[in-house]
Amino acid sequence: MMRKAFIVVCALMLTACSEISEGIQTAEQAVETGKQAIETGKQVVEAGKQLAESEVAQQLKTYLQQKYDSSEALRKAMFSGDGKLLTEELQKTELANFSFYKSDMFSVEYKGQLSGDGTFKVVKQDLKNPDAEPTVVKEFKVSLDNSGQVQVE
């Protein structure tokens, strides 16, 4: 009788150990799944950020191309013969600081600001808080290719 009881106790202990082991494996799998979900979330955020930056670059390029195409004076003031920005001349034009995208729905405005080294800083202004300092979103180098198309990098 003692032997049967011992065998039953051993069997119960093995079953309990097996269940604990399965519980630990399940917990480890849950942790791993959580890590993968966090990594996927980070990738989605990064992809969204890159998409937003490329959209801002496209908006800036479109605006500058329209300005370049619309005015001979601006064409002469914007680029040298090698396609480089003429920063000093551009500082005298409206392109030194301009708004190129505004959305009342999203309460945001993007502005381009020409800096002394010939880059355009894109700043984002929160329209709900106009006294707040605008945040720099990205800096872009602007050039003109051989076919007269503005390039934003």
C-alpha positions, -999 to +999 in steps of 0.1 A: +000+000+000+029+024+008+045+016-025+013+024-044+010+057-025+046+064-033+040+057-070+009+079-070+028+107-053+057+104-077+032+104-107+015+135-093+049+153-087+059+145-123+026+158-136+030+190-116+066+194-128+055+189-164+027+216-159+052+240-143+076+234-172+048+240-197+039+272-178+075+285-180+077+277-217+044+295-223+056+325-203+089+326-223+070+324-255+048+353-244+078+374-235+094+366-269+061+375-287+061+408-267+096+416-277+087+409-314+056+432-311+078+460-296+103+456-324+075+456-350+061+488-334+095+505-336+098+496-373+063+510-380+072+542-362+105+545-381+087+538-415+061+564-406+089+589-398+107+582-430+074+586-450+067+619-432+102+632-440+099+622-476+065+639-478+081+671-463+109+668-488+085+665-517+064+695-505+096+716-502+108+705-536+074+713-552+073+747-536+109+756-546+103+743-582+072+764-586+090+795-573+120+788-596+098+783-627+076+813-619+102+841-618+132+848-639+146+871-611+143+842-587+159+818-612+189+841-614+190+846-576+186+809-566+214+789-583+249+794-597+260+779-629+270+747-611+236+742-595+246+753-561+223+776-541+233+813-540+226+818-503+236+854-501+213+864-530+185+842-517+186+859-483+172+890-501+142+871-515+111+856-500+128+822-500+149+831-470+119+822-448+087+809-462+056+788-454+052+759-478+026+737-460-002+747-436-030+725-423-056+740-400-071+706-396-039+692-381-030+726-365+005+726-381+025+747-404+058+738-421+083+766-429+115+766-449+143+787-435+175+792-455+206+789-434+239+805-441+255+773-454+229+769-481+207+743-464+170+747-459+158+739-424+123+727-423+106+738-391+072+727-378+051+752-360+022+741-337-007+764-347-025+757-314+005+772-296+019+799-319+042+813-291+060+780-288+094+777-305+091+758-338+109+724-339+134+716-366+121+686-385+149+681-410+176+699-430+178+695-467+205+704-493+189+719-524+205+719-558+195+723-594+202+694-619+211+699-655+175+698-667+164+727-645+148+705-618+152+713-582+166+685-562+161+681-524+184+657-505 
